[in-house]
């Protein structure tokens, strides 16, 4: 959002100046009025701390690039829930949170939310104005809490969701860190051997007259290509990266990419089970909060975290609008596991959907934890085999010709 520099008169008659973040000039004026200020001048500026040049510009840029970590959201939600549960009014709670929050981007969002509420906006609408910080799911859950009058209970569930998903993502990232380091080391070693080690033997091989084995010929061809056509390869690589990244920014590209993730051996099942766990836990919470099935499907479509599965949700919604129930259409979606379909079917038949979804969420949470630990165990031997293959290939490429040269030398004696 843009920033607006203002000069205003306080309620005590004093003068004050500053910068406020708002959607428009009118919104900035409303925000100042909600704070008890009478603006005398308001103008847009590119920086929160100056008139738009030099240091102020970089301050604004740093603020925009600043990230709000999941830990910040978890702490904010816990404190907000605790104060509301204690009977402290929303605006007073936000004022306390604004004073306690260290993250400047989150602090600015809290100030803006409080100002919007003072201007007459609902809590969910005020949060929805900052979806770069608070996810669509977060905002919809706040709306569900407002509608049902169970805001503190909804915040408790939000704490669980954000905290749980942060731990799952952290576990997956931790499991993939070692493979990523090893693969990077393999790529670096490959180019070092091709560019710096192999050239030391090229002249020797050429003068020996020995028939070079296939591994050596492959290495020499790669070396020649990197030496004479590196600029062409660099341009082609850049073009491929640009084209692929541009395609992955399209809807069809996102669906193809996320579908590919689900089909990757070893890693794919982890992503699928994580998506099932997220679906079950969020759907259970939405059902408990009084959100209809159709509204829940809309929310899940934007928050499941996988565009391939989100496409199935859109198809699922069309079938639900035809009054065909949930379990039947769900069974026709290839992204959903048979167990998930069975749990939803039992929940529909018994009228105990929320409990069945909770049980499914617990099961898939365990499955994700087990799959992540198993993934680490399986990737280790694969990486060792890959490392052995690369080292062995270069050993053959260099030492086989040397053996041929030594044999020729022995025959000459």
C-alpha positions in Angstrom: 0.0 0.0 0.0 1.1 3.6 -0.6 2.3 5.9 2.2 0.9 9.4 3.0 2.8 12.1 4.7 0.6 14.3 6.9 0.5 17.3 9.2 -2.3 17.3 11.7 -3.7 18.9 14.9 -4.0 16.7 17.9 -7.0 16.6 20.2 -5.1 18.7 22.7 -4.4 21.5 20.1 -0.8 20.6 19.3 0.7 20.0 15.9 2.1 16.7 14.7 3.5 15.2 11.5 4.1 11.7 10.3 3.5 9.0 7.7 0.6 6.6 7.5 0.0 3.6 5.2 -3.4 3.5 3.6 -5.2 2.2 0.4 -6.0 5.8 -0.8 -5.9 9.4 0.2 -9.5 9.2 1.6 -8.5 6.1 3.6 -5.5 7.9 5.0 -7.7 10.8 6.1 -10.2 8.4 7.7 -7.3 6.7 9.5 -6.0 10.0 10.9 -9.5 10.9 12.0 -10.0 7.6 13.7 -6.8 8.3 15.7 -8.3 11.6 16.9 -6.2 13.8 14.6 -7.4 16.7 12.4 -5.3 16.6 9.2 -4.3 19.9 7.8 -2.4 18.4 4.8 -2.0 14.9 3.5 0.1 13.9 0.4 1.4 10.7 -1.0 5.1 9.9 -0.4 7.3 7.0 -1.4 8.8 6.5 2.0 7.6 6.1 5.6 10.3 8.2 6.9 10.8 11.0 4.4 9.7 12.9 1.3 10.6 10.2 -1.2 14.3 10.4 -1.9 17.5 8.6 -1.0 17.4 7.1 2.5 13.6 7.3 2.8 13.1 5.3 -0.4 15.3 2.5 0.8 13.5 2.5 4.2 10.2 2.0 2.3 11.7 -0.7 0.1 13.1 -2.5 3.2 9.8 -2.3 4.9 8.0 -3.7 1.9 10.5 -6.5 1.5 10.4 -7.3 5.2 8.8 -10.7 5.9 6.5 -11.6 8.7 7.6 -15.0 10.0 5.1 -17.7 11.1 6.5 -17.4 14.6 5.4 -13.7 14.6 1.9 -14.6 13.5 1.7 -17.4 16.1 2.8 -15.1 18.9 0.4 -12.4 17.7 -2.5 -14.8 17.6 -1.8 -16.3 21.0 -1.6 -12.9 22.6 -4.7 -11.6 20.8 -6.7 -14.7 21.9 -5.5 -14.4 25.5 -6.5 -10.8 25.8 -9.9 -11.4 24.2 -10.5 -14.4 26.5 -9.7 -12.1 29.4 -12.4 -9.7 28.3 -10.2 -6.9 27.0 -11.9 -5.1 24.1 -10.6 -5.6 20.6 -9.2 -2.1 20.0 -7.5 -2.1 23.4 -6.0 -5.5 22.7 -4.7 -4.2 19.3 -3.1 -1.2 20.9 -1.3 -3.4 23.4 -0.2 -5.7 20.6 1.0 -2.8 18.5 3.2 -1.6 21.3 4.6 -5.1 22.0 5.3 -6.2 18.3 8.9 -5.9 17.2 8.3 -6.7 13.5 7.8 -3.3 11.8 5.7 -4.7 9.0 3.3 -6.5 11.4 3.3 -3.5 13.6 2.1 -1.3 10.7 -0.6 -3.8 9.8 -1.9 -3.8 13.4 -2.1 0.0 13.4 -4.0 -0.1 10.1 -6.4 -2.8 11.4 -7.1 -0.8 14.5 -7.7 2.3 12.4 -10.1 0.5 10.0 -12.1 -0.9 13.0 -12.4 2.6 14.4 -13.7 3.7 11.0 -16.5 1.1 11.2 -14.9 -1.9 9.4 -15.5 -5.4 10.8 -12.5 -7.3 12.2 -12.4 -9.8 9.3 -12.5 -7.0 6.7 -9.7 -5.1 8.5 -7.6 -8.3 8.5 -8.5 -9.0 4.8 -6.8 -5.7 3.8 -3.5 -7.3 4.8 -3.5 -10.7 3.0 0.2 -10.4 2.3 0.6 -11.0 6.0 -2.6 -12.8 7.1 -3.6 -15.7 4.7 -6.9 -16.1 3.1 -7.6 -18.9 5.5 -6.7 -16.7 8.5 -9.1 -14.0 7.4 -11.9 -16.4 6.6 -11.5 -18.0 10.0 -11.8 -14.6 11.7 -15.0 -14.0 9.7 -16.3 -17.4 10.8 -15.6 -16.5 14.4 -17.4 -13.1 14.1 -20.4 -14.8 12.5 -20.7 -17.6 15.1 -19.6 -15.5 18.1 -16.8 -17.9 18.9 -13.8 -15.7 18.0 -11.6 -16.9 20.9 -12.2 -20.5 20.0 -11.4 -19.8 16.3 -8.2 -18.1 17.3 -7.2 -21.1 19.3 -7.7 -23.3 16.2 -5.8 -20.8 14.1 -2.9 -21.1 16.5 -2.9 -24.8 16.0 -3.1 -24.6 12.2 -0.3 -22.0 11.8 2.0 -23.7 14.4 1.4 -27.2 13.0 2.0 -26.2 9.4 5.1 -24.3 10.3 6.5 -27.4 12.0 5.6 -29.7 9.0 7.2 -27.3 6.5 10.3 -27.0 8.8 10.6 -30.8 9.0 10.3 -31.2 5.2 12.8 -28.4 4.6 15.2 -30.0 7.1 14.9 -33.4 5.4 15.6 -31.8 2.0 18.5 -29.7 3.1 21.1 -32.5 3.1 20.1 -33.8 -0.4 20.2 -30.3 -1.7 23.7 -29.7 -0.3 25.0 -33.0 -1.8 23.5 -32.4 -5.2 25.0 -28.9 -5.3 28.4 -30.4 -4.3 28.0 -33.0 -7.1 27.3 -30.4 -9.7 30.2 -28.2 -8.6 32.6 -31.3 -8.5 31.4 -32.2 -12.0 32.3 -28.9 -13.5 35.6 -28.6 -11.6 36.7 -32.0 -12.9 35.6 -31.2 -16.5 37.1 -27.7 -16.6 40.2 -27.9 -14.5 41.2 -31.6 -14.1 40.5 -33.1 -17.5 42.4 -30.5 -19.6 45.6 -31.6 -17.8 45.3 -35.0 -19.6 44.0 -33.8 -23.0 47.4 -33.3 -24.6 48.8 -36.5 -23.2 45.8 -38.5 -24.6 46.2 -36.8 -28.0 49.9 -37.6 -28.3 49.6 -41.2 -27.1 47.6 -42.4 -30.1 45.6 -44.7 -27.7 42.0 -45.4 -28.6 40.0 -43.5 -26.0 37.2 -45.3 -24.2 33.6 -44.1 -24.2 33.7 -42.3 -20.8 36.8 -40.3 -21.9 35.2 -39.4 -25.2 32.1 -38.2 -23.4 34.1 -36.0 -21.0 36.2 -34.6 -23.9 33.0 -33.7 -25.8 31.6 -31.9 -22.7 34.9 -30.1 -22.2 34.9 -29.0 -25.9 31.3 -27.8 -25.6 32.0 -25.8 -22.5 35.2 -24.3 -23.9 33.9 -23.2 -27.3 30.2 -22.8 -26.9 29.8 -21.7 -23.2 28.1 -18.4 -24.2 25.6 -20.3 -26.4 24.9 -22.7 -23.5 24.5 -19.8 -21.1 22.0 -18.0 -23.3 20.1 -21.2 -23.8 20.1 -21.9 -20.1 18.9 -18.4 -19.4 16.2 -18.7 -22.0 15.0 -22.1 -20.6 14.9 -20.7 -17.1 13.0 -17.6 -18.2 10.5 -19.6 -20.3 9.9 -22.2 -17.5 9.5 -19.6 -14.8 7.1 -17.6 -17.0 5.0 -20.8 -17.7 4.9 -21.6 -14.0 3.4 -18.2 -13.3 0.4 -19.1 -15.5 -2.6 -21.1 -14.0 -1.9 -24.1 -16.3 1.8 -23.9 -15.4 1.1 -23.9 -11.6 -1.2 -26.9 -12.0 1.4 -28.8 -14.1 4.2 -28.0 -11.6 2.2 -29.0 -8.5 1.0 -32.1 -10.2 4.6 -33.0 -11.0 5.5 -32.5 -7.4 2.9 -35.1 -6.4 4.3 -37.6 -8.9 8.0 -37.4 -7.9 9.1 -40.6 -6.2 9.8 -40.5 -2.5 9.1 -36.8 -2.2 5.7 -36.8 -3.9 3.9 -38.9 -1.3 5.0 -36.5 1.4 3.5 -33.6 -0.4 0.3 -35.5 -1.0 -0.1 -36.6 2.6 0.7 -33.1 3.9 -2.1 -31.8 1.6 -4.5 -34.4 3.0 -3.6 -33.5 6.6 -4.2 -29.8 5.8 -7.5 -30.5 4.1 -8.8 -32.6 6.9 -7.7 -30.3 9.7 -8.9 -27.1 8.1 -12.2 -28.6 6.9 -12.9 -29.9 10.4 -12.3 -26.4 11.8 -14.5 -24.7 9.2 -17.3 -27.2 9.8 -17.1 -26.6 13.6 -17.2 -22.8 13.0 -20.5 -23.1 11.1 -19.1 -22.5 7.6 -21.2 -24.3 4.9 -19.6 -27.1 2.8 -19.6 -24.9 -0.4 -18.0 -22.0 1.4 -15.5 -24.4 3.0 -14.6 -25.8 -0.5 -14.0 -22.2 -1.7 -11.7 -21.4 1.2 -9.8 -24.7 0.9 -9.4 -24.1 -2.8 -7.3 -21.0 -2.1 -5.5 -22.3 1.0 -4.6 -26.0 0.3 -1.2 -24.9 -1.0 -1.3 -27.1 -4.2 -2.8 -25.8 -7.4 -3.3 -29.3 -8.8 -5.5 -30.2 -5.9 -7.1 -26.8 -6.0 -8.3 -27.6 -9.5 -10.0 -30.7 -8.1 -11.7 -28.5 -5.5 -13.1 -26.3 -8.3 -14.5 -29.4 -10.1 -15.7 -30.7 -6.8 -17.7 -27.5 -6.1 -19.6 -27.9 -9.4 -20.7 -31.4 -8.5 -21.7 -30.3 -5.0 -23.9 -27.5 -6.4 -25.8 -30.3 -8.2 -26.7 -31.8 -4.8 -24.7 -35.0 -5.1 -23.3 -35.0 -1.6 -19.6 -34.8 -0.7 -18.2 -38.3 -0.6 -19.3 -39.3 -4.2 -17.7 -36.3 -5.9 -14.7 -36.6 -3.6 -14.2 -40.2 -4.8 -13.9 -39.0 -8.4 -11.0 -36.7 -7.5 -7.7 -38.4 -8.2 -5.9 -36.2 -5.7 -7.7 -37.7 -2.7 -6.6 -40.9 -1.1 -9.1 -43.8 -0.7 -8.8 -43.5 3.1 -9.8 -39.8 3.0 -12.8 -40.6 0.9 -13.8 -43.4 3.3 -13.5 -41.2 6.3 -15.7 -38.5 4.7 -18.2 -41.1 3.6 -18.5 -42.4 7.2 -18.8 -38.9 8.5 -21.7 -38.2 6.1 -23.5 -41.4 6.9 -23.2 -41.0 10.7 -23.6 -37.2 10.8 -20.3 -36.9 12.6 -18.2 -35.2 9.9 -16.2 -33.0 12.2 -14.9 -35.9 14.4 -14.1 -38.1 11.4 -12.1 -35.2 9.8 -10.2 -34.7 13.0 -9.3 -38.4 13.1 -8.2 -38.2 9.5 -6.1 -35.2 10.2 -4.4 -37.0 13.1 -3.7 -40.0 10.9 -2.2 -38.0 8.1 -0.1 -35.9 10.5 1.4 -39.1 11.7 1.8 -40.3 8.1 3.6 -37.0 7.2 6.0 -37.4 10.1 6.7 -41.0 9.2 7.1 -40.2 5.5 9.5 -37.4 6.2 11.8 -39.6 8.4 11.6 -42.4 5.8 12.4 -39.9 3.0 15.6 -39.0 4.8 16.5 -42.7 5.1 15.8 -43.4 1.4 17.5 -40.3 0.0 20.8 -41.1 1.8 21.7 -44.3 -0.2 20.5 -42.7 -3.4 22.8 -39.8 -3.0 25.7 -42.0 -2.0 25.1 -44.1 -5.2 24.9 -40.9 -7.3 28.2 -39.6 -5.7 29.8 -43.0 -6.3 28.6 -43.0 -10.0 30.0 -39.5 -10.7 33.4 -40.3 -9.1 33.6 -43.7 -10.8 32.7 -42.2 -14.2 35.5 -39.7 -14.0 37.9 -42.3 -12.6 37.2 -44.5 -15.7 37.5 -41.5 -18.0 41.0 -40.6 -16.8 42.5 -43.9 -15.7 41.4 -46.2 -18.6 43.5 -44.2 -21.1 46.4 -44.1 -18.7 46.3 -47.9 -18.5 46.3 -48.0 -22.3 49.3 -45.7 -22.5 51.2 -47.8 -19.9 50.4 -51.0 -21.9 51.7 -49.4 -25.1 54.8 -48.3 -23.2 55.4 -51.8 -21.9 55.0 -53.3 -25.4 57.6 -50.8 -26.7 60.1 -52.1 -24.1 
